[in-house]
Amino acid sequence: MPVILEIQDLLVQRGRRAVLEIEHLAIEENEVLAVIGPNGAGKSTLLLALSRLVTPERGQVSFRGQPISAWGDLAYRRRIGLVLQDPLLMDTSVFNNVAAGLRFRGLPRLLVTERVNTWLERLGIASLARRRAHSLSGGEAQRASLARALALDPDVLLLDEPFSALDAPTRARLLEDFQALIQLTATTTVFVTHDLDEALLLGSRVAVLLNGRLAQIGSPIEVFNAPLDAEVAHFVGVETVIPGKVTESNDGLVTIEAGAFYLEAVSEVRSGQAVYLCLRPEDITLWMDGQVPISSARNRLKGRVVKVTPQGPLVRVVLDCGFLLVALVTRSSAAEMRLHPGREVAASFKASAGHVITH
């Protein structure tokens, strides 16, 4: 796909401190790029740079192959739709809020009415057209904000955590509707989120920002299942990161010495290499000590429970195996095994479950 936005050698500072430093980032036409990272990672600053609302110390942002400075502020911003966490609606009707940008551009009245009604309908708020915007609920206000941006038919839609302030049921419904609209319109979208589920649901690619730098970019499967380093792994939910050393490498299978255990994983890393073995908690199975069955799970460990935390229908269990191992089990399994701090249990996982990172 052609590139619509491109960043090269970008540096944004606050005071004398670098808050965003990106060597290169190309955003393809029609893609949905989810930008994730912890608070303070530079996610919102990236959107401000892309929308030309912050001036970088160095570097360049290009739009359709031309520096955005060559477009002029108004011409460029007319190609961009921006939706913030706070909808920032005017104290007038929902219809007038959605129509504001279209009227500012001088579109004919009939076309304005047609577009506004279309987007109010698509976002499920047609019945609220005459309602004062400041009387809306959080979910309704965010739908109106999205309608206002999408009615302008932007080349690029920039979203800064637009769903984070909503309650869970409202957020789930809006996410589902928004996903359908983005697929319908094929609008190039860059959205910032700290919610990994949102990134998995909406993103065709995921960019991980850590400490103001682009740590990894790729498909959701690549980023979440094959993080490039331990810091990315921790952020994307790989709760177990085991340091070790490869003692044997043969036909795509390695043996890793990790404390008192020798663990097997699928990898082409050479023997002698220091590595991290990354495991997701859902890939770990717990057993009563001495009851681990013969199975395809090649790795079997013993450990002592150090923490048990209920998480909805599941229970998060942390084991001390000489290193910390995190597993998720059902509530019934936790009760059956009588899991509590100090209890000795066994754990198993398949060689294919681990992801090996060199360091």
Buried (B, 14 or more C-beta within 10 A) or exposed (E): EEBBBBBBEBBBBEEEEBBBBBEEBBBBBBBBBBBBBEEEBBBBBBBBBBBBBBEBEEBEBBBBEEEBBEBEEEEBBBBBBBBBBBBEBEEEBBBBBBBBBBEEEEBEEEEBBBBBBBBBEBBBBBEBBEBBBEEBEBBBBBBBBBBBBBBBEBBBBBBBBBBEBBEEEBBBBBBEBBBEBBEEBEBBBBBBBBBBEBBBBBBBBBBBBBBBBBBBBBEBEBBBBBBBBBBBBBBBEBBBBBBBEBEEBEEEBBBBBBEEBEBBBBBEBEEEBEBBBBBBBBBBBBBBEEEBEEEEBBBBBBBEBBBBEEEEEBBBBBBEBBBBBBBBBEEEBBEEBEBEEEBEBBBBBBBBBBBBBEE
